[in-house]
């Protein structure tokens, strides 16, 4: 089966879009990192006891906030990795081609999930174990 491909011009447009997204994600990661750093106990000398007795509520919020930030961070890092994968696929011109049926994947889908390598219907079939 002949595999379809996005024309080079289109691929370059996708590349620009992905690079822009990567910049945004990188900025967000910096912001999250700042959040993690500032939410770390600012009074390093303070003992565990005093944190819990004096600032019990605050400490709870802090650790919750930190946990949230770490989760967010992991998500951003994964997303960043996905974008890197997408860029590699643009280089090899595999980008936007379904690895199962060889058809082009809809542009909107490629913008939404740039690292995808399956079209919606193949993805669905896969989910239902039909492939
Ligand atoms: Zn497909």
Backbone and ligand atoms as CSV (ligand in chain L), in Angstrom:
chain,resi,resn,atom,element,x,y,z
A,1,UNK,N,N,0.843,-1.199,0.000
A,1,UNK,CA,C,0.000,0.000,0.000
A,1,UNK,C,C,0.883,1.255,0.000
A,2,UNK,N,N,0.649,2.138,-0.934
A,2,UNK,CA,C,1.429,3.375,-1.009
A,2,UNK,C,C,1.056,4.290,0.149
A,3,UNK,N,N,2.053,4.712,0.852
A,3,UNK,CA,C,1.784,5.600,1.979
A,3,UNK,C,C,1.641,7.033,1.506
A,4,UNK,N,N,0.664,7.713,2.063
A,4,UNK,CA,C,0.474,9.118,1.713
A,4,UNK,C,C,1.335,9.985,2.611
A,5,UNK,N,N,1.642,11.157,2.101
A,5,UNK,CA,C,2.499,12.064,2.858
A,5,UNK,C,C,2.016,13.494,2.740
A,6,UNK,N,N,2.236,14.245,3.784
A,6,UNK,CA,C,1.958,15.667,3.695
A,6,UNK,C,C,3.051,16.305,2.856
A,7,UNK,N,N,2.693,17.266,1.998
A,7,UNK,CA,C,3.734,17.935,1.205
A,7,UNK,C,C,4.715,18.690,2.112
A,8,UNK,N,N,5.937,18.859,1.625
A,8,UNK,CA,C,6.988,19.470,2.432
A,8,UNK,C,C,6.560,20.820,3.014
A,9,UNK,N,N,5.891,21.626,2.208
A,9,UNK,CA,C,5.450,22.941,2.681
A,9,UNK,C,C,4.575,22.823,3.919
A,10,UNK,N,N,3.671,21.871,3.879
A,10,UNK,CA,C,2.777,21.637,5.014
A,10,UNK,C,C,3.572,21.172,6.225
A,11,UNK,N,N,4.500,20.275,5.976
A,11,UNK,CA,C,5.327,19.756,7.071
A,11,UNK,C,C,6.090,20.893,7.749
A,12,UNK,N,N,6.575,21.824,6.944
A,12,UNK,CA,C,7.315,22.951,7.514
A,12,UNK,C,C,6.403,23.824,8.361
A,13,UNK,N,N,5.142,23.929,7.929
A,13,UNK,CA,C,4.161,24.688,8.722
A,13,UNK,C,C,3.946,24.004,10.065
A,14,UNK,N,N,3.835,22.686,10.016
A,14,UNK,CA,C,3.664,21.912,11.254
A,14,UNK,C,C,4.889,22.085,12.142
A,15,UNK,N,N,6.069,22.070,11.498
A,15,UNK,CA,C,7.301,22.198,12.272
A,15,UNK,C,C,7.316,23.519,13.060
A,16,UNK,N,N,6.909,24.594,12.357
A,16,UNK,CA,C,6.875,25.907,13.010
A,16,UNK,C,C,5.933,25.887,14.213
A,17,UNK,N,N,4.773,25.281,13.970
A,17,UNK,CA,C,3.750,25.208,15.006
A,17,UNK,C,C,4.261,24.441,16.224
A,18,UNK,N,N,4.936,23.340,15.952
A,18,UNK,CA,C,5.450,22.493,17.033
A,18,UNK,C,C,6.550,23.223,17.800
A,19,UNK,N,N,7.420,23.911,17.059
A,19,UNK,CA,C,8.488,24.658,17.723
A,19,UNK,C,C,7.901,25.735,18.634
A,20,UNK,N,N,6.819,26.376,18.158
A,20,UNK,CA,C,6.155,27.382,18.979
A,20,UNK,C,C,5.602,26.752,20.252
A,21,UNK,N,N,4.977,25.597,20.083
A,21,UNK,CA,C,4.417,24.894,21.241
A,21,UNK,C,C,5.524,24.536,22.225
A,22,UNK,N,N,6.668,24.108,21.689
A,22,UNK,CA,C,7.785,23.732,22.548
A,22,UNK,C,C,8.257,24.920,23.374
A,23,UNK,N,N,8.268,26.094,22.735
A,23,UNK,CA,C,8.652,27.300,23.467
A,23,UNK,C,C,7.694,27.572,24.606
A,24,UNK,N,N,6.398,27.442,24.310
A,24,UNK,CA,C,5.381,27.695,25.319
A,24,UNK,C,C,5.555,26.716,26.481
A,25,UNK,N,N,5.736,25.439,26.138
A,25,UNK,CA,C,5.895,24.415,27.180
A,25,UNK,C,C,7.145,24.697,28.014
A,26,UNK,N,N,8.234,25.069,27.340
A,26,UNK,CA,C,9.477,25.346,28.062
A,26,UNK,C,C,9.262,26.484,29.061
A,27,UNK,N,N,8.539,27.516,28.625
A,27,UNK,CA,C,8.237,28.629,29.525
A,27,UNK,C,C,7.418,28.169,30.708
A,28,UNK,N,N,6.428,27.321,30.416
A,28,UNK,CA,C,5.559,26.832,31.482
A,28,UNK,C,C,6.353,26.015,32.493
A,29,UNK,N,N,7.280,25.221,31.982
A,29,UNK,CA,C,8.100,24.397,32.871
A,29,UNK,C,C,8.896,25.292,33.827
A,30,UNK,N,N,9.433,26.377,33.297
A,30,UNK,CA,C,10.190,27.315,34.137
A,30,UNK,C,C,9.283,27.885,35.236
A,31,UNK,N,N,8.063,28.251,34.837
A,31,UNK,CA,C,7.119,28.799,35.802
A,31,UNK,C,C,6.780,27.777,36.877
A,32,UNK,N,N,6.562,26.547,36.463
A,32,UNK,CA,C,6.230,25.501,37.423
A,32,UNK,C,C,7.417,25.270,38.352
A,33,UNK,N,N,8.614,25.254,37.768
A,33,UNK,CA,C,9.819,25.053,38.576
A,33,UNK,C,C,9.931,26.136,39.639
A,34,UNK,N,N,9.641,27.374,39.242
A,34,UNK,CA,C,9.654,28.476,40.197
A,34,UNK,C,C,8.673,28.193,41.320
A,35,UNK,N,N,7.504,27.708,40.930
A,35,UNK,CA,C,6.472,27.387,41.912
A,35,UNK,C,C,6.946,26.325,42.885
A,36,UNK,N,N,7.626,25.314,42.353
A,36,UNK,CA,C,8.123,24.243,43.210
A,36,UNK,C,C,9.179,24.795,44.165
A,37,UNK,N,N,10.070,25.617,43.629
A,37,UNK,CA,C,11.138,26.159,44.460
A,37,UNK,C,C,10.614,27.077,45.557
A,38,UNK,N,N,9.654,27.941,45.217
A,38,UNK,CA,C,9.173,28.876,46.227
A,38,UNK,C,C,8.278,28.199,47.240
A,39,UNK,N,N,7.658,27.078,46.840
A,39,UNK,CA,C,6.782,26.425,47.809
A,39,UNK,C,C,7.570,25.511,48.746
A,40,UNK,N,N,8.866,25.323,48.421
A,40,UNK,CA,C,9.701,24.566,49.339
A,40,UNK,C,C,9.837,25.371,50.615
A,41,UNK,N,N,9.955,24.673,51.715
A,41,UNK,CA,C,10.050,25.340,53.001
A,41,UNK,C,C,11.031,26.511,52.951
A,42,UNK,N,N,10.515,27.733,53.052
A,42,UNK,CA,C,11.415,28.886,52.947
A,42,UNK,C,C,12.315,29.038,54.179
A,43,UNK,N,N,11.887,28.484,55.304
A,43,UNK,CA,C,12.704,28.562,56.519
A,43,UNK,C,C,13.326,27.199,56.781
A,44,UNK,N,N,14.394,26.950,56.068
A,44,UNK,CA,C,15.031,25.648,56.127
A,44,UNK,C,C,15.383,25.218,57.537
A,45,UNK,N,N,15.624,26.194,58.416
A,45,UNK,CA,C,16.071,25.863,59.764
A,45,UNK,C,C,14.920,25.365,60.638
A,46,UNK,N,N,13.702,25.674,60.203
A,46,UNK,CA,C,12.543,25.312,61.013
A,46,UNK,C,C,12.403,23.794,61.109
A,47,UNK,N,N,12.131,23.314,62.291
A,47,UNK,CA,C,12.013,21.871,62.454
A,47,UNK,C,C,10.649,21.393,61.980
A,48,UNK,N,N,10.536,20.109,61.683
A,48,UNK,CA,C,9.273,19.523,61.264
A,48,UNK,C,C,8.160,19.840,62.262
A,49,UNK,N,N,8.504,19.711,63.550
A,49,UNK,CA,C,7.514,19.930,64.608
A,49,UNK,C,C,6.856,21.297,64.509
A,50,UNK,N,N,7.704,22.294,64.381
A,50,UNK,CA,C,7.140,23.637,64.383
A,50,UNK,C,C,6.298,23.891,63.148
A,51,UNK,N,N,6.684,23.263,62.022
A,51,UNK,CA,C,5.877,23.442,60.817
A,51,UNK,C,C,4.477,22.898,61.060
A,52,UNK,N,N,4.446,21.689,61.635
A,52,UNK,CA,C,3.144,21.060,61.820
A,52,UNK,C,C,2.311,21.698,62.898
A,53,UNK,N,N,2.967,22.149,63.967
A,53,UNK,CA,C,2.164,22.731,65.028
A,53,UNK,C,C,1.748,24.156,64.699
A,54,UNK,N,N,2.676,24.935,64.180
A,54,UNK,CA,C,2.365,26.345,63.954
A,54,UNK,C,C,1.638,26.572,62.627
A,55,UNK,N,N,2.107,25.899,61.590
A,55,UNK,CA,C,1.523,26.170,60.274
A,55,UNK,C,C,0.879,24.924,59.681
A,56,UNK,N,N,0.129,24.239,60.482
A,56,UNK,CA,C,-0.385,22.972,60.005
A,56,UNK,C,C,-1.148,23.102,58.694
A,57,UNK,N,N,-2.055,24.046,58.671
A,57,UNK,CA,C,-2.872,24.219,57.475
A,57,UNK,C,C,-2.011,24.621,56.292
A,58,UNK,N,N,-1.110,25.550,56.539
A,58,UNK,CA,C,-0.245,26.030,55.466
A,58,UNK,C,C,0.620,24.909,54.908
A,59,UNK,N,N,1.177,24.138,55.802
A,59,UNK,CA,C,2.063,23.057,55.377
A,59,UNK,C,C,1.302,22.088,54.482
A,60,UNK,N,N,0.056,21.813,54.871
A,60,UNK,CA,C,-0.766,20.906,54.082
A,60,UNK,C,C,-0.989,21.447,52.692
A,61,UNK,N,N,-1.326,22.718,52.620
A,61,UNK,CA,C,-1.563,23.347,51.326
A,61,UNK,C,C,-0.294,23.326,50.507
A,62,UNK,N,N,0.819,23.606,51.165
A,62,UNK,CA,C,2.101,23.643,50.478
A,62,UNK,C,C,2.426,22.312,49.816
A,63,UNK,N,N,2.284,21.237,50.581
A,63,UNK,CA,C,2.680,19.951,50.025
A,63,UNK,C,C,1.710,19.544,48.922
A,64,UNK,N,N,0.450,19.937,49.090
A,64,UNK,CA,C,-0.528,19.651,48.050
A,64,UNK,C,C,-0.163,20.417,46.790
A,65,UNK,N,N,0.199,21.656,46.980
A,65,UNK,CA,C,0.577,22.540,45.875
A,65,UNK,C,C,1.800,21.984,45.156
A,66,UNK,N,N,2.743,21.505,45.955
A,66,UNK,CA,C,3.981,20.983,45.398
A,66,UNK,C,C,3.702,19.724,44.582
A,67,UNK,N,N,2.836,18.890,45.145
A,67,UNK,CA,C,2.485,17.651,44.462
A,67,UNK,C,C,1.834,17.959,43.119
A,68,UNK,N,N,0.959,18.953,43.156
A,68,UNK,CA,C,0.255,19.367,41.949
A,68,UNK,C,C,1.268,19.854,40.913
A,69,UNK,N,N,2.235,20.625,41.395
A,69,UNK,CA,C,3.257,21.150,40.501
A,69,UNK,C,C,4.100,20.044,39.883
A,70,UNK,N,N,4.414,19.041,40.685
A,70,UNK,CA,C,5.219,17.938,40.160
A,70,UNK,C,C,4.447,17.175,39.094
A,71,UNK,N,N,3.159,16.978,39.348
A,71,UNK,CA,C,2.315,16.289,38.373
A,71,UNK,C,C,2.265,17.067,37.073
A,72,UNK,N,N,2.093,18.369,37.240
A,72,UNK,CA,C,2.011,19.280,36.105
A,72,UNK,C,C,3.307,19.226,35.315
A,73,UNK,N,N,4.387,19.208,36.062
A,73,UNK,CA,C,5.725,19.169,35.496
A,73,UNK,C,C,5.910,17.898,34.665
A,74,UNK,N,N,5.504,16.775,35.238
A,74,UNK,CA,C,5.620,15.496,34.540
A,74,UNK,C,C,4.819,15.539,33.246
A,75,UNK,N,N,3.634,16.137,33.344
A,75,UNK,CA,C,2.780,16.211,32.164
A,75,UNK,C,C,3.424,17.076,31.081
A,76,UNK,N,N,3.966,18.198,31.498
A,76,UNK,CA,C,4.613,19.099,30.549
A,76,UNK,C,C,5.829,18.428,29.908
A,77,UNK,N,N,6.575,17.697,30.737
A,77,UNK,CA,C,7.762,17.028,30.226
A,77,UNK,C,C,7.394,15.963,29.207
A,78,UNK,N,N,6.321,15.240,29.489
A,78,UNK,CA,C,5.843,14.232,28.541
A,78,UNK,C,C,5.410,14.875,27.241
A,79,UNK,N,N,4.704,15.979,27.385
A,79,UNK,CA,C,4.211,16.693,26.220
A,79,UNK,C,C,5.388,17.181,25.380
A,80,UNK,N,N,6.391,17.688,26.072
A,80,UNK,CA,C,7.587,18.187,25.392
A,80,UNK,C,C,8.265,17.058,24.615
A,81,UNK,N,N,8.343,15.908,25.262
A,81,UNK,CA,C,8.950,14.738,24.622
A,81,UNK,C,C,8.147,14.354,23.381
A,82,UNK,N,N,6.807,14.407,23.521
A,82,UNK,CA,C,5.944,14.084,22.380
A,82,UNK,C,C,6.193,15.020,21.212
A,83,UNK,N,N,6.411,16.293,21.542
A,83,UNK,CA,C,6.661,17.271,20.494
A,83,UNK,C,C,8.000,16.994,19.816
A,84,UNK,N,N,8.965,16.533,20.616
A,84,UNK,CA,C,10.269,16.170,20.054
A,84,UNK,C,C,10.100,15.013,19.074
A,85,UNK,N,N,9.292,14.042,19.473
A,85,UNK,CA,C,9.000,12.891,18.609
A,85,UNK,C,C,8.359,13.378,17.311
A,86,UNK,N,N,7.425,14.315,17.433
A,86,UNK,CA,C,6.741,14.855,16.263
A,86,UNK,C,C,7.743,15.507,15.310
A,87,UNK,N,N,8.691,16.253,15.872
A,87,UNK,CA,C,9.714,16.908,15.039
A,87,UNK,C,C,10.554,15.877,14.287
A,88,UNK,N,N,10.887,14.807,14.986
A,88,UNK,CA,C,11.667,13.740,14.341
A,88,UNK,C,C,10.886,13.136,13.181
A,89,UNK,N,N,9.578,12.992,13.401
A,89,UNK,CA,C,8.744,12.412,12.336
A,89,UNK,C,C,8.639,13.353,11.152
A,90,UNK,N,N,8.732,14.651,11.425
A,90,UNK,CA,C,8.722,15.608,10.312
A,90,UNK,C,C,10.008,15.432,9.516
A,91,UNK,N,N,11.114,15.262,10.228
A,91,UNK,CA,C,12.406,15.063,9.560
A,91,UNK,C,C,12.392,13.827,8.675
A,92,UNK,N,N,11.779,12.771,9.153
A,92,UNK,CA,C,11.756,11.523,8.385
A,92,UNK,C,C,10.549,11.454,7.454
A,93,UNK,N,N,9.735,12.504,7.476
A,93,UNK,CA,C,8.524,12.619,6.654
A,93,UNK,C,C,7.466,11.557,6.994
A,94,UNK,N,N,7.568,11.007,8.178
A,94,UNK,CA,C,6.539,10.058,8.611
A,94,UNK,C,C,5.367,10.794,9.245
A,95,UNK,N,N,5.609,12.058,9.538
A,95,UNK,CA,C,4.619,12.867,10.232
A,95,UNK,C,C,3.300,12.951,9.467
A,96,UNK,N,N,2.202,12.685,10.179
A,96,UNK,CA,C,0.883,12.844,9.580
A,96,UNK,C,C,0.405,11.650,8.773
A,97,UNK,N,N,1.216,10.592,8.745
A,97,UNK,CA,C,0.807,9.387,8.022
A,97,UNK,C,C,0.445,8.300,9.025
A,98,UNK,N,N,-0.709,7.697,8.842
A,98,UNK,CA,C,-1.137,6.636,9.740
A,98,UNK,C,C,-0.278,5.392,9.510
A,99,UNK,N,N,0.319,4.865,10.578
A,99,UNK,CA,C,1.200,3.712,10.408
A,99,UNK,C,C,0.407,2.430,10.140
A,100,UNK,N,N,-0.898,2.473,10.362
A,100,UNK,CA,C,-1.687,1.268,10.135
A,100,UNK,C,C,-2.290,1.227,8.729
A,101,UNK,N,N,-3.004,2.284,8.353
A,101,UNK,CA,C,-3.657,2.237,7.042
A,101,UNK,C,C,-2.908,3.024,5.975
A,102,UNK,N,N,-1.884,3.829,6.393
A,102,UNK,CA,C,-1.089,4.564,5.420
A,102,UNK,C,C,-1.763,5.806,4.875
A,103,UNK,N,N,-2.929,6.123,5.427
A,103,UNK,CA,C,-3.636,7.318,4.976
A,103,UNK,C,C,-3.133,8.542,5.743
A,104,UNK,N,N,-3.437,9.725,5.209
A,104,UNK,CA,C,-3.082,10.949,5.924
A,104,UNK,C,C,-3.998,11.117,7.130
A,105,UNK,N,N,-3.396,11.576,8.212
A,105,UNK,CA,C,-4.176,11.860,9.417
A,105,UNK,C,C,-4.651,13.308,9.318
A,106,UNK,N,N,-5.888,13.554,9.702
A,106,UNK,CA,C,-6.463,14.895,9.585
A,106,UNK,C,C,-5.576,15.953,10.238
A,107,UNK,N,N,-5.469,17.089,9.552
A,107,UNK,CA,C,-4.620,18.173,10.040
A,107,UNK,C,C,-4.970,18.622,11.453
A,108,UNK,N,N,-6.264,18.733,11.708
A,108,UNK,CA,C,-6.695,19.196,13.035
A,108,UNK,C,C,-6.186,18.244,14.118
A,109,UNK,N,N,-6.213,16.973,13.788
A,109,UNK,CA,C,-5.738,15.975,14.748
A,109,UNK,C,C,-4.228,16.118,14.968
A,110,UNK,N,N,-3.514,16.388,13.883
A,110,UNK,CA,C,-2.059,16.534,14.002
A,110,UNK,C,C,-1.686,17.765,14.819
A,111,UNK,N,N,-2.561,18.786,14.762
A,111,UNK,CA,C,-2.290,19.987,15.544
A,111,UNK,C,C,-2.589,19.712,17.019
A,112,UNK,N,N,-3.629,18.954,17.230
A,112,UNK,CA,C,-4.029,18.634,18.600
A,112,UNK,C,C,-3.070,17.651,19.266
A,113,UNK,N,N,-2.750,16.584,18.560
A,113,UNK,CA,C,-1.805,15.576,19.073
A,113,UNK,C,C,-0.701,15.350,18.049
A,114,UNK,N,N,0.302,16.258,18.045
A,114,UNK,CA,C,1.316,16.219,16.988
A,114,UNK,C,C,2.115,14.920,16.941
A,115,UNK,N,N,2.165,14.191,18.042
A,115,UNK,CA,C,2.992,12.984,18.052
A,115,UNK,C,C,2.213,11.736,17.648
A,116,UNK,N,N,0.950,11.916,17.272
A,116,UNK,CA,C,0.174,10.732,16.929
A,116,UNK,C,C,0.654,10.148,15.593
A,117,UNK,N,N,0.582,8.826,15.490
A,117,UNK,CA,C,0.954,8.211,14.210
A,117,UNK,C,C,-0.148,7.275,13.724
A,118,UNK,N,N,-1.346,7.494,14.290
A,118,UNK,CA,C,-2.493,6.702,13.835
A,118,UNK,C,C,-3.678,7.626,13.599
A,119,UNK,N,N,-4.450,7.312,12.575
A,119,UNK,CA,C,-5.639,8.118,12.332
A,119,UNK,C,C,-6.716,7.734,13.341
A,120,UNK,N,N,-7.752,8.562,13.401
A,120,UNK,CA,C,-8.781,8.353,14.419
A,120,UNK,C,C,-9.424,6.977,14.298
A,121,UNK,N,N,-9.750,6.571,13.061
A,121,UNK,CA,C,-10.459,5.300,12.922
A,121,UNK,C,C,-9.565,4.112,13.278
A,122,UNK,N,N,-8.271,4.192,12.935
A,122,UNK,CA,C,-7.361,3.101,13.312
A,122,UNK,C,C,-7.163,3.067,14.819
A,123,UNK,N,N,-7.082,4.240,15.406
A,123,UNK,CA,C,-6.910,4.344,16.850
A,123,UNK,C,C,-8.120,3.707,17.553
A,124,UNK,N,N,-9.279,3.990,16.992
A,124,UNK,CA,C,-10.512,3.472,17.569
A,124,UNK,C,C,-10.565,1.952,17.431
A,125,UNK,N,N,-10.214,1.473,16.240
A,125,UNK,CA,C,-10.198,0.028,16.002
A,125,UNK,C,C,-9.239,-0.652,16.971
A,126,UNK,N,N,-8.098,0.012,17.177
A,126,UNK,CA,C,-7.093,-0.534,18.071
A,126,UNK,C,C,-7.655,-0.645,19.489
A,127,UNK,N,N,-8.383,0.403,19.874
A,127,UNK,CA,C,-8.986,0.435,21.203
A,127,UNK,C,C,-9.970,-0.712,21.373
A,128,UNK,N,N,-10.675,-1.017,20.299
A,128,UNK,CA,C,-11.680,-2.066,20.351
A,128,UNK,C,C,-11.097,-3.430,20.017
A,129,UNK,N,N,-9.750,-3.441,19.879
A,129,UNK,CA,C,-9.046,-4.688,19.564
A,129,UNK,C,C,-9.441,-5.293,18.236
A,130,UNK,N,N,-9.685,-4.449,17.270
A,130,UNK,CA,C,-10.068,-4.951,15.958
A,130,UNK,C,C,-8.873,-5.041,15.021
A,131,UNK,N,N,-7.742,-4.476,15.451
A,131,UNK,CA,C,-6.559,-4.507,14.587
A,131,UNK,C,C,-5.646,-5.651,14.992
L,1,ZN,ZN,ZN,-5.357,4.672,9.836
